[in-house]
Amino acid sequence: MTKKFLFISCEEAQHICDKRQYGEATTWERITLALRLSWCRITRAYSSKNNKLTQALQKAEVDYLRHDERTQLQKRFEEELRKYQQ
């Protein structure tokens, strides 16, 4: 009972790691993740890569299309595609 209560699988740990990245992990999930990170090198590697990816995306300052701009672009693309299909 205690073992299942304290220890989580790699898959669960990765899911919690992702949740923690977005600030959605509960305190208990963070505790169980910390316990898993203390002894599992696979989970530590995943967490490390996840953190590096997050930092890279934050530094990139990616500029993306708003929803309305995207739909306009998609409509124009479809119109042009129809011209060439006829």
Backbone torsions as a table, in degrees:
resi	resn	phi	psi	omega
1	MET	NA	-50.0	-177.7
2	THR	-65.1	-37.4	-178.7
3	LYS	-62.9	-45.7	178.1
4	LYS	-67.1	-30.6	-177.5
5	PHE	-71.0	-38.1	-176.1
6	LEU	-95.2	-34.0	-174.0
7	PHE	-100.3	139.3	179.3
8	ILE	-120.3	160.4	179.6
9	SER	-77.6	167.9	177.3
10	CYS	-60.1	-41.9	-178.9
11	GLU	-62.6	-43.8	178.0
12	GLU	-63.4	-41.7	-179.8
13	ALA	-62.8	-40.8	178.8
14	GLN	-65.5	-39.6	178.1
15	HIS	-63.8	-43.9	178.6
16	ILE	-65.6	-37.2	177.4
17	CYS	-60.1	-43.0	177.6
18	ASP	-64.8	-42.1	178.6
19	LYS	-63.7	-40.6	179.7
20	ARG	-62.4	-37.4	180.0
21	GLN	-59.1	-35.3	-179.2
22	TYR	-98.4	7.9	177.5
23	GLY	74.4	23.4	-177.2
24	GLU	-104.5	-3.2	-177.5
25	ALA	-79.5	139.3	176.9
26	THR	-77.3	169.0	179.3
27	THR	-61.7	-43.5	179.9
28	TRP	-63.0	-39.6	178.4
29	GLU	-63.9	-40.6	178.6
30	ARG	-65.5	-35.0	178.3
31	ILE	-67.2	-47.4	179.7
32	THR	-65.4	-34.4	176.3
33	LEU	-65.9	-42.7	178.6
34	ALA	-61.1	-39.4	177.6
35	LEU	-63.9	-43.9	179.3
36	ARG	-65.1	-40.9	-179.7
37	LEU	-64.9	-26.4	-177.5
38	SER	-68.3	-22.3	-177.4
39	TRP	-130.4	-9.6	-176.0
40	CYS	-106.5	111.9	-177.6
41	ARG	-71.4	-29.3	179.2
42	ILE	-66.4	-44.9	178.6
43	THR	-67.4	-38.0	176.6
44	ARG	-61.6	-42.3	179.0
45	ALA	-63.6	-44.2	178.6
46	TYR	-60.8	-45.3	-179.4
47	SER	-63.1	-41.7	179.5
48	SER	-63.1	-46.6	178.6
49	LYS	-64.0	-38.4	179.0
50	ASN	-62.8	-43.3	179.1
51	ASN	-65.9	-41.3	178.4
52	LYS	-63.6	-41.0	178.4
53	LEU	-63.1	-43.4	179.0
54	THR	-61.0	-45.9	179.5
55	GLN	-63.1	-41.1	179.9
56	ALA	-63.8	-41.6	179.2
57	LEU	-67.7	-35.4	179.1
58	GLN	-70.3	-36.7	179.4
59	LYS	-74.8	-26.2	-174.7
60	ALA	-68.2	-25.8	-177.5
61	GLU	49.1	56.1	-177.5
62	VAL	-65.9	130.3	176.8
63	ASP	-104.5	121.4	-175.8
64	TYR	-126.3	166.0	-178.0
65	LEU	-73.8	141.8	172.1
66	ARG	-73.4	167.3	-176.9
67	HIS	-59.9	-44.9	-178.6
68	ASP	-67.1	-37.0	176.6
69	GLU	-65.3	-39.0	-180.0
70	ARG	-65.6	-43.9	179.9
71	THR	-65.6	-38.1	176.3
72	GLN	-61.6	-45.9	179.4
73	LEU	-62.6	-39.9	179.4
74	GLN	-66.0	-40.9	178.1
75	LYS	-63.9	-43.4	178.5
76	ARG	-62.5	-40.7	178.7
77	PHE	-61.9	-45.6	-179.9
78	GLU	-64.4	-37.8	177.3
79	GLU	-63.5	-45.7	178.9
80	GLU	-64.1	-38.2	179.5
81	LEU	-64.7	-40.4	178.0
82	ARG	-63.8	-36.4	178.6
83	LYS	-59.8	-42.2	-176.8
84	TYR	-79.6	-20.0	-179.8
85	GLN	-82.9	-17.6	-177.8
86	GLN	-82.7	NA	NA
